[in-house]
Amino acid sequence: ADDIEDLGVLGAGASGVVRRVRRRSTGDVFALKTVHLGACETSRRQIVQELRALHRALQSGASPGRRPLRVPSIIGFLGACTGPGAVHIALELMDGGSLQHALE
């Protein structure tokens, strides 16, 4: 956590928050989605389903010494970990704004 600098909230919902963060050691900027495990059972099932889909997408096309295939229409999954009472998901940062904003 000491290596992560919080650059602000991108969005929030009933089960968690998405923040723009920077890894100090590399300068990489990405989205960090934190889902609180105290959320309702439906939210917990949804996050497990999301992690499985992201993991499958990450593994798709991967082979030793080669990065996974990139699909332009899917946000890149960088990794996930658990912390006290939450799951943290690192995702590629999409600087284009929210879908809601684009539709308005």
N, CA, C and O atoms as CSV, one atom per row, in Angstrom:
chain,resi,resn,atom,element,x,y,z
A,1,ALA,N,N,0.821,-1.196,0.000
A,1,ALA,CA,C,0.000,0.000,0.000
A,1,ALA,C,C,0.862,1.255,0.000
A,1,ALA,O,O,0.423,2.289,-0.504
A,2,ASP,N,N,2.055,1.201,0.540
A,2,ASP,CA,C,2.931,2.373,0.553
A,2,ASP,C,C,3.376,2.769,-0.848
A,2,ASP,O,O,3.766,3.914,-1.078
A,3,ASP,N,N,3.318,1.828,-1.784
A,3,ASP,CA,C,3.750,2.088,-3.151
A,3,ASP,C,C,2.632,2.685,-4.004
A,3,ASP,O,O,2.865,3.057,-5.154
A,4,ILE,N,N,1.418,2.782,-3.453
A,4,ILE,CA,C,0.265,3.265,-4.212
A,4,ILE,C,C,-0.113,4.668,-3.740
A,4,ILE,O,O,-0.319,4.903,-2.549
A,5,GLU,N,N,-0.202,5.594,-4.697
A,5,GLU,CA,C,-0.617,6.964,-4.411
A,5,GLU,C,C,-2.036,7.165,-4.927
A,5,GLU,O,O,-2.304,6.916,-6.102
A,6,ASP,N,N,-2.935,7.606,-4.078
A,6,ASP,CA,C,-4.329,7.839,-4.431
A,6,ASP,C,C,-4.440,9.173,-5.175
A,6,ASP,O,O,-4.036,10.215,-4.658
A,7,LEU,N,N,-4.990,9.131,-6.391
A,7,LEU,CA,C,-5.140,10.343,-7.198
A,7,LEU,C,C,-6.592,10.819,-7.277
A,7,LEU,O,O,-6.897,11.776,-7.989
A,8,GLY,N,N,-7.476,10.156,-6.552
A,8,GLY,CA,C,-8.864,10.606,-6.506
A,8,GLY,C,C,-9.867,9.539,-6.891
A,8,GLY,O,O,-9.529,8.534,-7.515
A,9,VAL,N,N,-11.099,9.780,-6.506
A,9,VAL,CA,C,-12.208,8.857,-6.771
A,9,VAL,C,C,-12.726,9.065,-8.189
A,9,VAL,O,O,-12.985,10.192,-8.610
A,10,LEU,N,N,-12.872,7.961,-8.919
A,10,LEU,CA,C,-13.462,7.995,-10.258
A,10,LEU,C,C,-14.958,7.727,-10.204
A,10,LEU,O,O,-15.719,8.260,-11.012
A,11,GLY,N,N,-15.378,6.899,-9.251
A,11,GLY,CA,C,-16.788,6.554,-9.123
A,11,GLY,C,C,-17.009,5.714,-7.890
A,11,GLY,O,O,-16.070,5.138,-7.340
A,12,ALA,N,N,-18.253,5.646,-7.458
A,12,ALA,CA,C,-18.588,4.861,-6.273
A,12,ALA,C,C,-19.982,4.292,-6.429
A,12,ALA,O,O,-20.827,4.852,-7.126
A,13,GLY,N,N,-20.206,3.166,-5.768
A,13,GLY,CA,C,-21.506,2.515,-5.807
A,13,GLY,C,C,-21.816,1.903,-4.461
A,13,GLY,O,O,-21.118,2.154,-3.479
A,14,ALA,N,N,-22.859,1.103,-4.416
A,14,ALA,CA,C,-23.313,0.516,-3.160
A,14,ALA,C,C,-22.287,-0.434,-2.551
A,14,ALA,O,O,-22.206,-0.554,-1.329
A,15,SER,N,N,-21.500,-1.111,-3.392
A,15,SER,CA,C,-20.591,-2.120,-2.846
A,15,SER,C,C,-19.125,-1.713,-2.865
A,15,SER,O,O,-18.271,-2.480,-2.421
A,16,GLY,N,N,-18.814,-0.515,-3.371
A,16,GLY,CA,C,-17.411,-0.150,-3.374
A,16,GLY,C,C,-17.121,1.152,-4.094
A,16,GLY,O,O,-18.015,1.954,-4.363
A,17,VAL,N,N,-15.829,1.342,-4.401
A,17,VAL,CA,C,-15.352,2.579,-4.992
A,17,VAL,C,C,-14.239,2.282,-6.006
A,17,VAL,O,O,-13.499,1.309,-5.858
A,18,VAL,N,N,-14.131,3.125,-7.029
A,18,VAL,CA,C,-13.055,3.011,-8.006
A,18,VAL,C,C,-12.222,4.282,-7.907
A,18,VAL,O,O,-12.745,5.393,-7.993
A,19,ARG,N,N,-10.907,4.098,-7.724
A,19,ARG,CA,C,-9.996,5.228,-7.577
A,19,ARG,C,C,-8.957,5.226,-8.684
A,19,ARG,O,O,-8.569,4.172,-9.189
A,20,ARG,N,N,-8.521,6.391,-9.048
A,20,ARG,CA,C,-7.373,6.553,-9.945
A,20,ARG,C,C,-6.154,6.543,-9.030
A,20,ARG,O,O,-6.085,7.323,-8.080
A,21,VAL,N,N,-5.191,5.664,-9.312
A,21,VAL,CA,C,-4.013,5.539,-8.457
A,21,VAL,C,C,-2.738,5.488,-9.304
A,21,VAL,O,O,-2.777,5.220,-10.505
A,22,ARG,N,N,-1.618,5.750,-8.646
A,22,ARG,CA,C,-0.307,5.665,-9.297
A,22,ARG,C,C,0.597,4.783,-8.450
A,22,ARG,O,O,0.664,4.929,-7.230
A,23,ARG,N,N,1.290,3.869,-9.114
A,23,ARG,CA,C,2.316,3.073,-8.433
A,23,ARG,C,C,3.576,3.923,-8.411
A,23,ARG,O,O,4.143,4.235,-9.458
A,24,ARG,N,N,4.008,4.295,-7.218
A,24,ARG,CA,C,5.149,5.208,-7.076
A,24,ARG,C,C,6.432,4.644,-7.683
A,24,ARG,O,O,7.215,5.385,-8.275
A,25,SER,N,N,6.647,3.348,-7.540
A,25,SER,CA,C,7.905,2.744,-7.995
A,25,SER,C,C,8.045,2.736,-9.510
A,25,SER,O,O,9.163,2.718,-10.024
A,26,THR,N,N,6.915,2.749,-10.242
A,26,THR,CA,C,6.982,2.680,-11.700
A,26,THR,C,C,6.373,3.887,-12.396
A,26,THR,O,O,6.653,4.138,-13.568
A,27,GLY,N,N,5.547,4.627,-11.684
A,27,GLY,CA,C,4.830,5.744,-12.296
A,27,GLY,C,C,3.574,5.321,-13.038
A,27,GLY,O,O,2.864,6.166,-13.583
A,28,ASP,N,N,3.289,4.018,-13.068
A,28,ASP,CA,C,2.096,3.517,-13.761
A,28,ASP,C,C,0.826,4.036,-13.091
A,28,ASP,O,O,0.707,4.016,-11.866
A,29,VAL,N,N,-0.115,4.499,-13.901
A,29,VAL,CA,C,-1.411,4.973,-13.412
A,29,VAL,C,C,-2.465,3.980,-13.858
A,29,VAL,O,O,-2.480,3.560,-15.015
A,30,PHE,N,N,-3.352,3.601,-12.938
A,30,PHE,CA,C,-4.400,2.635,-13.252
A,30,PHE,C,C,-5.596,2.865,-12.346
A,30,PHE,O,O,-5.538,3.670,-11.417
A,31,ALA,N,N,-6.678,2.156,-12.619
A,31,ALA,CA,C,-7.881,2.219,-11.792
A,31,ALA,C,C,-7.818,1.103,-10.755
A,31,ALA,O,O,-7.471,-0.033,-11.078
A,32,LEU,N,N,-8.151,1.428,-9.522
A,32,LEU,CA,C,-8.185,0.433,-8.453
A,32,LEU,C,C,-9.612,0.362,-7.922
A,32,LEU,O,O,-10.102,1.289,-7.277
A,33,LYS,N,N,-10.259,-0.752,-8.206
A,33,LYS,CA,C,-11.639,-0.978,-7.770
A,33,LYS,C,C,-11.607,-1.735,-6.454
A,33,LYS,O,O,-11.034,-2.822,-6.373
A,34,THR,N,N,-12.220,-1.166,-5.424
A,34,THR,CA,C,-12.292,-1.810,-4.120
A,34,THR,C,C,-13.739,-2.195,-3.852
A,34,THR,O,O,-14.628,-1.343,-3.821
A,35,VAL,N,N,-13.961,-3.490,-3.661
A,35,VAL,CA,C,-15.299,-4.005,-3.382
A,35,VAL,C,C,-15.320,-4.497,-1.946
A,35,VAL,O,O,-14.531,-5.362,-1.565
A,36,HIS,N,N,-16.217,-3.947,-1.161
A,36,HIS,CA,C,-16.325,-4.314,0.251
A,36,HIS,C,C,-17.014,-5.663,0.392
A,36,HIS,O,O,-18.106,-5.863,-0.141
A,37,LEU,N,N,-16.388,-6.581,1.101
A,37,LEU,CA,C,-16.937,-7.933,1.236
A,37,LEU,C,C,-18.150,-7.990,2.131
A,37,LEU,O,O,-18.848,-9.004,2.160
A,38,GLY,N,N,-18.417,-6.936,2.856
A,38,GLY,CA,C,-19.610,-6.881,3.682
A,38,GLY,C,C,-20.859,-6.617,2.859
A,38,GLY,O,O,-21.967,-6.576,3.395
A,39,ALA,N,N,-20.680,-6.437,1.550
A,39,ALA,CA,C,-21.807,-6.166,0.664
A,39,ALA,C,C,-22.741,-7.374,0.630
A,39,ALA,O,O,-22.399,-8.451,1.119
A,40,CYS,N,N,-23.900,-7.183,0.057
A,40,CYS,CA,C,-24.889,-8.254,0.001
A,40,CYS,C,C,-24.375,-9.444,-0.814
A,40,CYS,O,O,-23.410,-9.326,-1.569
A,41,GLU,N,N,-25.028,-10.570,-0.649
A,41,GLU,CA,C,-24.636,-11.810,-1.322
A,41,GLU,C,C,-24.629,-11.649,-2.844
A,41,GLU,O,O,-23.754,-12.188,-3.521
A,42,THR,N,N,-25.589,-10.919,-3.376
A,42,THR,CA,C,-25.635,-10.694,-4.823
A,42,THR,C,C,-24.377,-9.975,-5.292
A,42,THR,O,O,-23.817,-10.329,-6.329
A,43,SER,N,N,-23.929,-8.980,-4.551
A,43,SER,CA,C,-22.714,-8.244,-4.899
A,43,SER,C,C,-21.487,-9.140,-4.828
A,43,SER,O,O,-20.600,-9.051,-5.677
A,44,ARG,N,N,-21.434,-10.007,-3.813
A,44,ARG,CA,C,-20.295,-10.928,-3.691
A,44,ARG,C,C,-20.247,-11.892,-4.874
A,44,ARG,O,O,-19.176,-12.154,-5.422
A,45,ARG,N,N,-21.395,-12.414,-5.265
A,45,ARG,CA,C,-21.441,-13.315,-6.428
A,45,ARG,C,C,-21.025,-12.581,-7.700
A,45,ARG,O,O,-20.320,-13.136,-8.543
A,46,GLN,N,N,-21.463,-11.337,-7.831
A,46,GLN,CA,C,-21.127,-10.551,-9.010
A,46,GLN,C,C,-19.613,-10.312,-9.084
A,46,GLN,O,O,-19.033,-10.405,-10.167
A,47,ILE,N,N,-18.968,-10.008,-7.962
A,47,ILE,CA,C,-17.531,-9.748,-7.988
A,47,ILE,C,C,-16.750,-11.021,-8.299
A,47,ILE,O,O,-15.743,-10.968,-9.005
A,48,VAL,N,N,-17.198,-12.157,-7.785
A,48,VAL,CA,C,-16.537,-13.425,-8.106
A,48,VAL,C,C,-16.676,-13.709,-9.598
A,48,VAL,O,O,-15.711,-14.128,-10.238
A,49,GLN,N,N,-17.861,-13.487,-10.158
A,49,GLN,CA,C,-18.088,-13.695,-11.591
A,49,GLN,C,C,-17.200,-12.746,-12.407
A,49,GLN,O,O,-16.622,-13.154,-13.414
A,50,GLU,N,N,-17.091,-11.491,-11.978
A,50,GLU,CA,C,-16.259,-10.521,-12.679
A,50,GLU,C,C,-14.787,-10.928,-12.649
A,50,GLU,O,O,-14.096,-10.834,-13.664
A,51,LEU,N,N,-14.309,-11.378,-11.495
A,51,LEU,CA,C,-12.911,-11.806,-11.380
A,51,LEU,C,C,-12.630,-13.019,-12.257
A,51,LEU,O,O,-11.574,-13.098,-12.884
A,52,ARG,N,N,-13.557,-13.960,-12.306
A,52,ARG,CA,C,-13.370,-15.131,-13.175
A,52,ARG,C,C,-13.289,-14.718,-14.641
A,52,ARG,O,O,-12.436,-15.210,-15.380
A,53,ALA,N,N,-14.171,-13.818,-15.060
A,53,ALA,CA,C,-14.160,-13.362,-16.450
A,53,ALA,C,C,-12.874,-12.609,-16.767
A,53,ALA,O,O,-12.287,-12.806,-17.832
A,54,LEU,N,N,-12.433,-11.754,-15.860
A,54,LEU,CA,C,-11.192,-11.016,-16.072
A,54,LEU,C,C,-9.993,-11.951,-16.128
A,54,LEU,O,O,-9.087,-11.767,-16.942
A,55,HIS,N,N,-9.994,-12.951,-15.262
A,55,HIS,CA,C,-8.888,-13.906,-15.251
A,55,HIS,C,C,-8.847,-14.691,-16.561
A,55,HIS,O,O,-7.776,-14.890,-17.135
A,56,ARG,N,N,-10.013,-15.134,-17.035
A,56,ARG,CA,C,-10.066,-15.852,-18.318
A,56,ARG,C,C,-9.566,-14.966,-19.453
A,56,ARG,O,O,-8.820,-15.426,-20.317
A,57,ALA,N,N,-9.970,-13.700,-19.456
A,57,ALA,CA,C,-9.527,-12.777,-20.503
A,57,ALA,C,C,-8.019,-12.571,-20.433
A,57,ALA,O,O,-7.358,-12.481,-21.468
A,58,LEU,N,N,-7.471,-12.497,-19.232
A,58,LEU,CA,C,-6.032,-12.329,-19.047
A,58,LEU,C,C,-5.281,-13.540,-19.570
A,58,LEU,O,O,-4.219,-13.402,-20.178
A,59,GLN,N,N,-5.826,-14.721,-19.338
A,59,GLN,CA,C,-5.151,-15.954,-19.741
A,59,GLN,C,C,-5.328,-16.259,-21.227
A,59,GLN,O,O,-4.544,-17.016,-21.800
A,60,SER,N,N,-6.339,-15.682,-21.849
A,60,SER,CA,C,-6.621,-15.946,-23.254
A,60,SER,C,C,-5.442,-15.528,-24.128
A,60,SER,O,O,-5.045,-14.362,-24.142
A,61,GLY,N,N,-4.901,-16.478,-24.841
A,61,GLY,CA,C,-3.806,-16.180,-25.752
A,61,GLY,C,C,-2.451,-16.069,-25.102
A,61,GLY,O,O,-1.462,-15.804,-25.786
A,62,ALA,N,N,-2.376,-16.263,-23.799
A,62,ALA,CA,C,-1.086,-16.140,-23.112
A,62,ALA,C,C,-0.253,-17.400,-23.319
A,62,ALA,O,O,-0.783,-18.511,-23.354
A,63,SER,N,N,1.021,-17.216,-23.451
A,63,SER,CA,C,1.953,-18.333,-23.533
A,63,SER,C,C,3.257,-17.876,-22.898
A,63,SER,O,O,3.465,-16.674,-22.733
A,64,PRO,N,N,4.133,-18.795,-22.538
A,64,PRO,CA,C,5.380,-18.390,-21.888
A,64,PRO,C,C,6.132,-17.343,-22.712
A,64,PRO,O,O,6.345,-17.512,-23.912
A,65,GLY,N,N,6.524,-16.274,-22.049
A,65,GLY,CA,C,7.288,-15.226,-22.709
A,65,GLY,C,C,6.469,-14.273,-23.560
A,65,GLY,O,O,7.026,-13.400,-24.227
A,66,ARG,N,N,5.149,-14.433,-23.544
A,66,ARG,CA,C,4.294,-13.571,-24.351
A,66,ARG,C,C,3.170,-12.993,-23.502
A,66,ARG,O,O,2.586,-13.699,-22.680
A,67,ARG,N,N,2.871,-11.741,-23.692
A,67,ARG,CA,C,1.782,-11.107,-22.951
A,67,ARG,C,C,0.438,-11.621,-23.454
A,67,ARG,O,O,0.332,-12.050,-24.602
A,68,PRO,N,N,-0.587,-11.581,-22.609
A,68,PRO,CA,C,-1.923,-11.992,-23.052
A,68,PRO,C,C,-2.409,-11.107,-24.191
A,68,PRO,O,O,-1.949,-9.976,-24.352
A,69,LEU,N,N,-3.332,-11.625,-24.971
A,69,LEU,CA,C,-3.924,-10.847,-26.051
A,69,LEU,C,C,-4.655,-9.642,-25.478
A,69,LEU,O,O,-5.264,-9.718,-24.411
A,70,ARG,N,N,-4.587,-8.535,-26.197
A,70,ARG,CA,C,-5.317,-7.331,-25.802
A,70,ARG,C,C,-6.538,-7.213,-26.696
A,70,ARG,O,O,-6.443,-7.385,-27.912
A,71,VAL,N,N,-7.660,-6.925,-26.109
A,71,VAL,CA,C,-8.901,-6.738,-26.851
A,71,VAL,C,C,-9.332,-5.289,-26.628
A,71,VAL,O,O,-9.625,-4.903,-25.497
A,72,PRO,N,N,-9.373,-4.478,-27.694
A,72,PRO,CA,C,-9.651,-3.052,-27.538
A,72,PRO,C,C,-10.948,-2.725,-26.807
A,72,PRO,O,O,-11.023,-1.694,-26.138
A,73,SER,N,N,-11.957,-3.558,-26.911
A,73,SER,CA,C,-13.250,-3.258,-26.301
A,73,SER,C,C,-13.378,-3.766,-24.866
A,73,SER,O,O,-14.437,-3.618,-24.257
A,74,ILE,N,N,-12.320,-4.361,-24.317
A,74,ILE,CA,C,-12.355,-4.878,-22.941
A,74,ILE,C,C,-11.280,-4.184,-22.128
A,74,ILE,O,O,-10.122,-4.123,-22.540
A,75,ILE,N,N,-11.662,-3.661,-20.976
A,75,ILE,CA,C,-10.705,-3.012,-20.080
A,75,ILE,C,C,-9.701,-4.049,-19.605
A,75,ILE,O,O,-10.079,-5.157,-19.224
A,76,GLY,N,N,-8.437,-3.698,-19.627
A,76,GLY,CA,C,-7.380,-4.617,-19.210
A,76,GLY,C,C,-7.400,-4.899,-17.717
A,76,GLY,O,O,-7.499,-3.986,-16.897
A,77,PHE,N,N,-7.305,-6.161,-17.382
A,77,PHE,CA,C,-7.237,-6.630,-15.989
A,77,PHE,C,C,-5.772,-6.772,-15.627
A,77,PHE,O,O,-5.043,-7.528,-16.270
A,78,LEU,N,N,-5.330,-6.048,-14.599
A,78,LEU,CA,C,-3.930,-6.066,-14.203
A,78,LEU,C,C,-3.656,-7.017,-13.040
A,78,LEU,O,O,-2.533,-7.496,-12.879
A,79,GLY,N,N,-4.668,-7.287,-12.239
A,79,GLY,CA,C,-4.491,-8.190,-11.112
A,79,GLY,C,C,-5.509,-7.914,-10.026
A,79,GLY,O,O,-6.287,-6.964,-10.118
A,80,ALA,N,N,-5.502,-8.749,-8.994
A,80,ALA,CA,C,-6.433,-8.583,-7.876
A,80,ALA,C,C,-5.801,-9.127,-6.615
A,80,ALA,O,O,-4.927,-9.993,-6.665
A,81,CYS,N,N,-6.249,-8.613,-5.483
A,81,CYS,CA,C,-5.801,-9.114,-4.187
A,81,CYS,C,C,-6.893,-8.835,-3.164
A,81,CYS,O,O,-7.822,-8.066,-3.413
A,82,THR,N,N,-6.760,-9.469,-2.021
A,82,THR,CA,C,-7.719,-9.229,-0.951
A,82,THR,C,C,-7.035,-8.479,0.174
A,82,THR,O,O,-5.823,-8.578,0.366
A,83,GLY,N,N,-7.822,-7.742,0.902
A,83,GLY,CA,C,-7.355,-7.029,2.080
A,83,GLY,C,C,-8.409,-7.192,3.152
A,83,GLY,O,O,-9.408,-7.879,2.938
A,84,PRO,N,N,-8.207,-6.581,4.287
A,84,PRO,CA,C,-9.196,-6.713,5.360
A,84,PRO,C,C,-10.585,-6.242,4.914
A,84,PRO,O,O,-10.810,-5.044,4.744
A,85,GLY,N,N,-11.501,-7.174,4.729
A,85,GLY,CA,C,-12.886,-6.860,4.398
A,85,GLY,C,C,-13.144,-6.383,2.982
A,85,GLY,O,O,-14.217,-5.849,2.702
A,86,ALA,N,N,-12.171,-6.565,2.069
A,86,ALA,CA,C,-12.370,-6.049,0.715
A,86,ALA,C,C,-11.562,-6.839,-0.308
A,86,ALA,O,O,-10.594,-7.522,0.026
A,87,VAL,N,N,-11.992,-6.725,-1.567
A,87,VAL,CA,C,-11.242,-7.240,-2.708
A,87,VAL,C,C,-10.812,-6.022,-3.508
A,87,VAL,O,O,-11.613,-5.117,-3.744
A,88,HIS,N,N,-9.548,-5.995,-3.927
A,88,HIS,CA,C,-9.005,-4.879,-4.695
A,88,HIS,C,C,-8.658,-5.391,-6.088
A,88,HIS,O,O,-7.931,-6.374,-6.229
A,89,ILE,N,N,-9.179,-4.723,-7.116
A,89,ILE,CA,C,-8.980,-5.139,-8.499
A,89,ILE,C,C,-8.293,-3.999,-9.250
A,89,ILE,O,O,-8.814,-2.886,-9.327
A,90,ALA,N,N,-7.120,-4.293,-9.798
A,90,ALA,CA,C,-6.376,-3.302,-10.584
A,90,ALA,C,C,-6.764,-3.453,-12.044
A,90,ALA,O,O,-6.668,-4.539,-12.615
A,91,LEU,N,N,-7.204,-2.350,-12.642
A,91,LEU,CA,C,-7.687,-2.343,-14.020
A,91,LEU,C,C,-7.014,-1.235,-14.819
A,91,LEU,O,O,-6.592,-0.215,-14.274
A,92,GLU,N,N,-6.929,-1.462,-16.114
A,92,GLU,CA,C,-6.449,-0.429,-17.014
A,92,GLU,C,C,-7.314,0.817,-16.824
A,92,GLU,O,O,-8.531,0.718,-16.665
A,93,LEU,N,N,-6.683,1.979,-16.842
A,93,LEU,CA,C,-7.413,3.234,-16.681
A,93,LEU,C,C,-7.954,3.691,-18.031
A,93,LEU,O,O,-7.219,3.764,-19.015
A,94,MET,N,N,-9.229,3.994,-18.062
A,94,MET,CA,C,-9.871,4.507,-19.271
A,94,MET,C,C,-10.136,5.987,-19.030
A,94,MET,O,O,-11.040,6.335,-18.270
A,95,ASP,N,N,-9.364,6.861,-19.664
A,95,ASP,CA,C,-9.460,8.295,-19.421
A,95,ASP,C,C,-10.596,8.988,-20.161
A,95,ASP,O,O,-10.733,10.207,-20.064
A,96,GLY,N,N,-11.404,8.248,-20.890
A,96,GLY,CA,C,-12.465,8.858,-21.687
A,96,GLY,C,C,-13.700,9.283,-20.899
A,96,GLY,O,O,-14.644,9.811,-21.487
A,97,GLY,N,N,-13.718,9.071,-19.601
A,97,GLY,CA,C,-14.884,9.410,-18.808
A,97,GLY,C,C,-15.816,8.220,-18.673
A,97,GLY,O,O,-15.514,7.123,-19.143
A,98,SER,N,N,-16.931,8.442,-18.040
A,98,SER,CA,C,-17.879,7.357,-17.776
A,98,SER,C,C,-18.746,7.068,-18.994
A,98,SER,O,O,-18.901,7.912,-19.876
A,99,LEU,N,N,-19.303,5.878,-19.029
A,99,LEU,CA,C,-20.246,5.508,-20.077
A,99,LEU,C,C,-21.455,6.419,-20.017
A,99,LEU,O,O,-21.959,6.851,-21.053
A,100,GLN,N,N,-21.928,6.719,-18.809
A,100,GLN,CA,C,-23.080,7.603,-18.649
A,100,GLN,C,C,-22.787,8.962,-19.263
A,100,GLN,O,O,-23.638,9.528,-19.948
A,101,HIS,N,N,-21.595,9.491,-19.026
A,101,HIS,CA,C,-21.217,10.789,-19.585
A,101,HIS,C,C,-21.184,10.735,-21.120
A,101,HIS,O,O,-21.620,11.674,-21.786
A,102,ALA,N,N,-20.671,9.646,-21.670
A,102,ALA,CA,C,-20.583,9.503,-23.129
A,102,ALA,C,C,-21.970,9.418,-23.767
A,102,ALA,O,O,-22.165,9.873,-24.894
A,103,LEU,N,N,-22.926,8.840,-23.050
A,103,LEU,CA,C,-24.279,8.673,-23.587
A,103,LEU,C,C,-25.116,9.952,-23.503
A,103,LEU,O,O,-26.134,10.078,-24.183
A,104,GLU,N,N,-24.683,10.894,-22.672
A,104,GLU,CA,C,-25.467,12.136,-22.479
A,104,GLU,C,C,-25.279,13.114,-23.604
A,104,GLU,O,O,-25.867,14.195,-23.586
